[in-house]
Amino acid sequence: MIKLQHLIGLPVLEVDAGKQVGHVKDAWFDEHWQLGGIVLDAGRRFLSSMKTVLWNDVLICGEDAILIMNEASVRKAEPAEIQRSFHTGPVRLKDLPVITIDGEQLGRVSDVYFNEIQGTQIVGYELTDGFIADVMEGRKWLPVPTDPDTVMLGENAIIVPAGSEWLTEPVAASDSDIGRNEP
């Protein structure tokens, strides 16, 4: 599994020429919160628009770089096209509260996990209760329920089924399960 924040800042290289086309600035999602692509840092040519790469055009999402076929994979997008993103768009996944259907807040989204191979569906959330709680208790990992239709990702909150609090685990334990060992 991949932590989305691990992608932020990685260089994006085209395989055809070995040329760097930018760095990952953010990730954007469609209306179903499926990963749609990445947003690259904008150069001077893109002052009124954004440079994006569709996730389908990403060949490899490696530890140290993201590889795309060629520069034709980079396209311009107007900011209005990128409605849902991880941390820069009008609707941001980062810091959304995660609340059970019973009204209990489990924390705020600090990161999301997805399967690189299986597609773009979010498979888990890393939750924070704030800096002090993170230091004292650590962050929590909440897997997306087996029936993702029971999760409502809205503009102002993520609503999860009752009892989801029992599914949370410490991040350190889940990181070793996931194959990444990052805070």
C-alpha positions as CSV (number, residue, x, y, z in Angstrom):
1,M,0.0,0.0,0.0
2,I,1.0,3.6,-0.6
3,K,0.7,6.5,1.8
4,L,-0.5,9.4,-0.3
5,Q,1.8,11.9,1.5
6,H,4.8,9.8,0.5
7,L,4.1,10.9,-3.1
8,I,4.1,14.7,-2.3
9,G,7.5,16.1,-3.5
10,L,8.6,13.1,-5.6
11,P,10.0,14.0,-9.0
12,V,8.0,12.9,-12.0
13,L,10.1,11.6,-14.8
14,E,9.2,10.6,-18.4
15,V,10.6,7.2,-19.4
16,D,11.1,8.1,-23.1
17,A,13.7,10.8,-22.5
18,G,14.5,10.5,-18.8
19,K,13.4,14.1,-18.4
20,Q,11.9,15.5,-15.2
21,V,8.6,17.2,-15.9
22,G,8.0,18.4,-12.3
23,H,7.4,17.3,-8.7
24,V,4.2,16.0,-7.2
25,K,2.4,18.9,-5.4
26,D,-1.0,17.2,-4.7
27,A,-3.3,14.4,-5.7
28,W,-6.8,14.9,-7.0
29,F,-9.9,12.7,-6.8
30,D,-13.1,12.2,-8.8
31,E,-16.6,12.6,-7.4
32,H,-16.5,9.1,-5.9
33,W,-13.2,9.9,-4.2
34,Q,-11.2,7.6,-6.5
35,L,-7.7,8.8,-7.2
36,G,-7.8,10.6,-10.5
37,G,-4.3,11.8,-10.8
38,I,-1.5,13.9,-9.5
39,V,-1.0,17.7,-9.6
40,L,2.5,18.8,-10.5
41,D,4.2,21.9,-9.3
42,A,3.3,24.7,-11.8
43,G,6.0,26.4,-13.8
44,R,5.8,29.9,-15.1
45,R,4.0,28.6,-18.2
46,F,1.1,27.4,-16.1
47,L,0.2,30.5,-14.0
48,S,-3.5,30.4,-14.7
49,S,-3.8,26.6,-15.0
50,M,-2.4,23.5,-13.3
51,K,-0.2,20.7,-14.6
52,T,-1.7,17.3,-14.0
53,V,-1.1,13.7,-14.9
54,L,-4.0,11.2,-14.9
55,W,-3.3,8.2,-12.6
56,N,-3.8,5.9,-15.6
57,D,-0.8,7.6,-17.2
58,V,1.5,6.8,-14.2
59,L,3.6,3.8,-15.2
60,I,5.5,3.3,-11.9
61,C,5.0,4.8,-8.5
62,G,8.4,4.1,-7.0
63,E,10.0,4.9,-3.6
64,D,12.0,7.8,-5.0
65,A,10.2,8.9,-8.3
66,I,7.1,8.6,-10.3
67,L,7.5,7.5,-13.9
68,I,5.2,8.4,-16.8
69,M,5.6,7.4,-20.5
70,N,6.3,10.8,-22.0
71,E,5.6,14.5,-21.7
72,A,2.3,14.1,-23.5
73,S,0.9,12.6,-20.3
74,V,1.2,16.0,-18.7
75,R,-1.9,18.1,-19.4
76,K,-3.3,21.5,-18.4
77,A,-6.3,21.6,-16.1
78,E,-8.2,24.6,-14.9
79,P,-8.4,24.9,-11.1
80,A,-12.2,24.5,-11.4
81,E,-11.6,20.9,-12.8
82,I,-9.8,19.8,-9.7
83,Q,-12.6,20.0,-7.1
84,R,-11.4,17.3,-4.7
85,S,-7.8,17.0,-3.7
86,F,-5.7,15.9,-0.8
87,H,-4.6,19.3,0.5
88,T,-4.9,22.2,-2.0
89,G,-8.3,22.1,-3.7
90,P,-11.7,23.6,-2.7
91,V,-12.7,20.2,-1.1
92,R,-9.8,18.8,0.8
93,L,-9.5,15.3,2.2
94,K,-6.7,16.2,4.6
95,D,-8.0,17.4,8.0
96,L,-11.6,16.2,7.3
97,P,-13.1,14.9,10.5
98,V,-14.0,11.2,10.6
99,I,-17.2,10.7,12.5
100,T,-19.3,7.6,13.1
101,I,-22.9,7.4,12.2
102,D,-23.5,7.6,16.0
103,G,-21.8,11.0,16.1
104,E,-18.4,10.0,17.7
105,Q,-15.4,11.8,16.1
106,L,-12.6,9.3,15.6
107,G,-10.0,11.9,14.5
108,R,-9.1,14.0,11.5
109,V,-7.5,12.6,8.3
110,S,-3.8,13.1,8.2
111,D,-3.0,10.7,5.4
112,V,-4.7,8.1,3.2
113,Y,-3.6,4.8,1.9
114,F,-4.4,3.2,-1.5
115,N,-3.3,0.0,-3.4
116,E,-1.0,0.9,-6.2
117,I,-1.8,-2.3,-8.1
118,Q,-5.5,-2.7,-7.5
119,G,-6.4,0.7,-8.5
120,T,-7.3,4.0,-7.0
121,Q,-9.7,3.2,-4.2
122,I,-8.8,4.6,-0.8
123,V,-8.3,1.6,1.5
124,G,-7.5,3.3,4.8
125,Y,-7.2,6.6,6.7
126,E,-4.4,7.7,9.0
127,L,-6.2,9.7,11.8
128,T,-4.8,12.4,14.1
129,D,-6.3,13.9,17.2
130,G,-3.7,16.8,17.1
131,F,-0.1,17.2,17.8
132,I,-0.2,16.5,21.6
133,A,-2.3,13.4,21.2
134,D,-0.1,12.2,18.4
135,V,3.0,12.5,20.6
136,M,1.3,10.9,23.6
137,E,-0.8,8.2,22.0
138,G,0.3,8.1,18.3
139,R,-1.8,8.3,15.2
140,K,-4.5,5.7,14.4
141,W,-5.1,3.7,11.2
142,L,-8.7,3.1,10.1
143,P,-9.2,0.7,7.3
144,V,-12.1,1.4,4.9
145,P,-14.9,-1.0,5.7
146,T,-15.2,-4.0,3.4
147,D,-18.3,-2.4,2.0
148,P,-17.0,1.0,0.9
149,D,-20.6,2.1,0.2
150,T,-21.1,2.4,4.0
151,V,-18.6,5.3,4.0
152,M,-19.8,8.7,3.0
153,L,-17.1,11.1,2.0
154,G,-18.6,14.5,2.1
155,E,-17.4,18.1,1.8
156,N,-17.1,18.6,5.5
157,A,-16.8,15.2,7.1
158,I,-16.3,11.5,6.4
159,I,-19.1,9.4,8.0
160,V,-18.3,5.8,8.8
161,P,-20.4,3.0,10.3
162,A,-21.1,2.6,14.0
163,G,-18.4,0.6,15.7
164,S,-15.6,1.8,13.4
165,E,-13.7,3.0,16.5
166,W,-13.1,-0.7,17.2
167,L,-11.3,-1.1,13.9
168,T,-8.7,1.5,14.6
169,E,-5.1,0.4,15.2
170,P,-1.9,2.3,16.1
171,V,-0.2,3.5,13.0
172,A,3.1,1.9,13.9
173,A,1.5,-1.5,13.9
174,S,-0.3,-1.0,10.7
175,D,2.7,0.6,9.0
176,S,4.7,-2.6,9.4
177,D,1.7,-4.5,8.0
178,I,1.6,-2.1,5.1
179,G,5.3,-2.3,4.3
180,R,6.1,1.3,5.0
181,N,7.7,2.5,8.2
182,E,7.0,6.2,8.2
183,P,5.4,8.4,10.9
